[in-house]
Amino acid sequence: EEEAFLVSLYRFMKERRTPIERIPHLGFKQIDLWKIYKAVEKLGAYELVTGRRLWKNVYDELGGSPGSTSAATCTRRHYER
C-alpha cells in the first residue's frame, strides 16, 4: 500500500510539472511522505485538519520537536506542496 501510494504521488507530481526532486525536511528530519499522508487521513483529511487547526497534531504524529513555534504552519505548507 505504501509503495503504491508513493509511486502514485511521484507520478501525480510529475504530471502536474512539479516533480519531487528531493524529500522535504521538517526541522532536521526528512518527512516520511507516507506517514504524513496517513496522519492527515487519520484526522479526517486535509479540509478537516485545516478547518479544525490540527496541523500541530500532524507534526506531533511525525515525531517533531515539541518546542517548535512554526511547526503547524511548516507542516501544512509541506503537505500542500
C-alpha positions, -999 to 999 in steps of 0.1 A, spaced: 0 0 0 28 24 9 48 17 -22 17 21 -44 10 54 -27 45 67 -33 45 56 -70 12 74 -75 23 105 -57 55 108 -77 36 102 -109 10 128 -100 36 154 -91 55 148 -123 23 151 -144 15 185 -129 50 196 -137 61 199 -100 82 167 -96 95 158 -62 132 162 -66 141 158 -30 121 149 0 113 179 22 126 183 57 108 194 88 132 206 114 163 184 108 143 153 99 133 142 64 95 139 61 81 104 57 55 112 29 35 81 37 34 88 74 23 125 69 -4 113 44 -17 87 69 -16 111 98 -38 136 79 -61 109 67 -65 96 103 -75 131 115 -102 134 87 -83 146 56 -70 179 46 -101 200 49 -109 189 84 -73 191 96 -71 227 82 -106 237 94 -100 224 129 -64 236 130 -49 202 137 -16 207 118 3 207 151 -12 173 158 1 160 125 35 175 133 35 157 167 25 125 150 56 128 128 77 130 159 86 167 157 103 187 183 78 200 209 94 234 212 89 245 176 67 275 173 61 273 135 56 236 134 19 237 124 25 262 95 55 244 82 38 210 83 8 224 64 30 240 38 49 208 31 17 188 29 2 214 4 32 213 -18 
